[in-house]
Amino acid sequence: MAANKWTKWMVGLSSVAAFTTFVGLSQKYDQTNSTATALNNDTSADSSSQTQTEDETDLFPD
């Protein structure tokens, strides 16, 4: 019974660690992607002949 308890704790803690890492990486990717998109929009806004609405930008991120 004691060995089973340790196995459950180890699986539980490793699951929490994996989930936390996944959430952290996904937030980091979202922030990096948003920053790159904002920089691309700022530099190309003057020379672009196409106009995009805010809704189109959200639907089709770079």
KOLTOR-721237 format. One record per residue (C-alpha): residue in one letter; z, y, x. Coordinates in Angstrom, 3 decimals. Last residue first. Example, Ala and Ser with C-alpha at 12.3 -4.5 7.8 and 13.67 -1.06 7.14 Angstrom:
- aa  zz  yy  xx
- S  7.140  -1.060  13.670
- A  7.800  -4.500  12.300
END
This chain:
- aa  zz  yy  xx
- D  -39.022  35.974  0.967
- P  -37.405  35.757  -2.466
- F  -39.625  35.089  -5.485
- L  -37.651  35.417  -8.699
- D  -35.353  38.180  -7.479
- T  -38.211  40.263  -6.119
- E  -40.154  39.831  -9.351
- D  -37.195  41.129  -11.371
- E  -36.816  44.224  -9.185
- T  -40.398  45.175  -9.839
- Q  -42.967  44.795  -7.172
- T  -45.548  47.344  -6.138
- Q  -48.593  46.408  -4.167
- S  -50.217  48.827  -1.726
- S  -47.484  48.363  0.830
- S  -47.312  50.738  3.774
- D  -44.219  52.676  2.722
- A  -42.229  49.734  1.358
- S  -42.871  47.563  4.407
- T  -39.972  48.673  6.559
- D  -37.344  48.904  3.829
- N  -38.405  45.738  2.005
- N  -38.366  43.706  5.204
- L  -34.887  44.964  6.067
- A  -33.592  44.137  2.596
- T  -35.145  40.683  2.731
- A  -33.619  40.011  6.143
- T  -30.202  41.134  4.926
- S  -30.440  39.023  1.770
- N  -31.491  35.933  3.758
- T  -28.632  36.362  6.208
- Q  -26.118  36.859  3.384
- D  -27.429  33.839  1.464
- Y  -27.409  31.674  4.591
- K  -23.814  32.643  5.370
- Q  -22.800  31.900  1.782
- S  -24.451  28.471  1.969
- L  -22.777  27.764  5.302
- G  -19.333  28.634  3.989
- V  -19.794  26.586  0.818
- F  -20.963  23.551  2.798
- T  -18.111  23.858  5.283
- T  -15.561  24.065  2.469
- F  -17.095  21.005  0.791
- A  -17.019  18.994  4.019
- A  -13.411  19.975  4.760
- V  -12.299  19.154  1.213
- S  -14.040  15.777  1.402
- S  -12.451  15.085  4.795
- L  -9.040  15.834  3.321
- G  -9.562  13.531  0.341
- V  -11.012  10.665  2.382
- M  -8.135  10.925  4.862
- W  -5.530  11.085  2.108
- K  -7.020  8.089  0.282
- T  -7.130  6.066  3.486
- W  -3.538  6.981  4.282
- K  -2.392  5.769  0.842
- N  -4.313  2.500  1.215
- A  -2.552  1.862  4.522
- A  0.811  2.425  2.833
- M  0.000  0.000  0.000
END
